[in-house]
């Protein structure tokens, strides 16, 4: 699990 992916996933969740 890379930090970049985690950030991206978190961002998407926050958007929803």
C-alpha positions in Angstrom: 0.0 0.0 0.0 1.7 3.2 -1.1 1.1 6.6 0.6 0.0 8.1 -2.7 -2.9 5.6 -3.1 -3.9 6.1 0.5 -4.1 9.9 0.1 -6.1 9.4 -3.1 -8.5 7.0 -1.4 -9.0 9.4 1.5 -9.6 12.3 -0.8 -12.3 10.4 -2.7 -14.0 9.3 0.5 -14.0 12.9 1.8 -15.5 14.1 -1.5 -18.4 11.7 -1.3 
